[in-house]
Amino acid sequence: MSDRLFMLLDRAAHAFRERFERACRDRAGVSAIQLVALMHLRAHEGARPGELAGALRLGAAAVTGLVERMVAAGLVRRRPDPDDARAWRLFATASGKRATDAARPVIAAANAALAARFTPDELAVVARFLRAVAELDDAALAAHETPPPLPDAPDAPELDPATASRGDDHA
């Protein structure tokens, strides 16, 4: 089950990212990561780039590039930090705010479509599972470095020892 669960989670995450990326570009004219950054900046006006990096779980270099692209696109503006002359504060521009407003119906529709398929109790379990996945760290994964052996597949064909050595199982 654990291998299957991992594969289902990976498949779901990949499919969701593709669809969400497309919807963000079509509806709001921004990438998914730009949308998430803008939403964070709307909720935390004047955040420093390091704070944005932590919220997005990105490295400093990645956020620097992201912010540069967003400034160039007119989505974000930088202002000097009044408390630290070396630092910047980030703000969503009117254009950035319009992009988040345009994307909110996409998020609402996705949430509604998913919620319609599950009971409230099932959604609570799914939410708890997704939080646990997001909180997994390297130590938790390292604790299970040697996976238990997989059970034999009940429908696996038996190999005839006489033909298996020839690599010919359909003699």
N, C-alpha and C positions, 0 to 999 in steps of 0.2 A: 504494500500500500504506500510506503513512504516514497519509493521511486515514482509511482504513479502520481502521488500528490505533488511532488516537485515538478513533474512534467506538466501537470494541469495548471499549476500556478504560473509557470513560465509561459505556457501557451496563452493563458488568459491575460497576463501582464503585457505580452507582446501585442496581442490583438487589440487590447484596450488602448495601448500607447499609439498604435497606428491610427485607429479610428479617432481618438481624441486629438492627435496632432492634425489630422486632416480637418476635423471640425473646427479647431481653433483657427487654422489658416483661412478656411472658408468663411466662417462667421465673424471673426474678429481681426483677421489680418496679422496675427502674431503666432509664434510657435507656442507649443504647450509650455515649455520652460519659461518663455517670456511671460505667458499668462500667469503662471504660478508666482513668478517674481513680482509682477505687477500687483497681484492680489496681496502678497505679503507687504509690499510697500504701501498699499492703500490702508492696510490694517496697522502698519507700523511706520507712519510717516517719519522721514528723517533717519531711517535705519542706516547704519554704516555698512559698507560692503562686506565686512567680516560677519556681521549679523545676518545679512542676506545669505552668505555662503553657508552658515550654519543651518538656516531655515531650509535651504534647498538641498543640503547635504552635498555640496560641491566644494572643490578646493578653491583656494584664493585665485589661482590663475584662471580657472574656468569662469569664476564670477567676474573677474576683471574683463575678460573678453565679452561675456554676456552683457555687462553694463555698458561697455564701449559700443556694442552693436545697438543697444536700446537707446543710448544717448543719440547716436547717429540717426536712428529712426524717429527721433522725437518722442519717444515713449517715456523717457526718464530724464530728469535733470539732476545735476550734481551741484551741491552748494558746499562751500568750505564749512567745516565743523567749527563752531564758535569756541568750543572747549579744547580743541586740538588742531593747531595750524597744519599738521601733517595729514589730517584725515578729511574725508568727505562725508556728507550726508546725502542720501538718495531720496528722491521724491518722484512719484508718478505725475506725468504731465496730464493736461486735459485730454490729449490724444491717448495716452496710456489708460486713463480712466474710462474713456469711451470703449476701448478694446475690452476691458474687463466687463463692462456693462453688456457689451455685445455677446460675450461668451457665457454669461450667467444662464441664459436659457438652455444652452447646450449641457451645462452641468446639471441643471434642474431636470432636464429630460432624461439624462443618463440615470440619475438617482431614482426618478420615478419609474423608469422602465425596469430597473433592477428590483426596486422595492415591490413592484406589482407581482413579482414571481415568487416571493417568499413571505412567510408569516413574520410578524414582529419578533417572535422568539428565534426563528431561523436567522433573521438579520442580525440579531444581537450576537449570535454565535459566530456568524461570518465576520462581523466587526471585531469581535474579540480575537479571532484567528488572524485577521489582517494586521491588527496592532501587534500581535505576538511575532508575526513575520517581520514587520518593520523594526522590531526591537531586537531581533537576533543579532548577536555580535560574533566576532571571530572566535572567542572563547567557547561559545555555545556550539559552534560548528566543529571546532577542534576536539571537543569532548566526544565526538562521534566519528572520529577519523576512520576507524575500521568498521565498515557496515556489517551487519549480520548477514550470513549467507542467504541468498534468495532461495525460496522453496522451489523444488523441482516443478516444472510446468507439467500438469497432469496430462495435457494433450501433446506433449513432445513425443515425436516418433522414436522408437527404440532403434538403435543402430545395430546392424549385424556386424559383429567383430570381424568376420571374414571380408566384408566389403568396406568397412570403415577404414582399414589400413590402406586401401587403394584410393580413398577419397571418392568412392563410387557407391553411393547409397541407393542406387536404383538399378541394380544388376538384375 
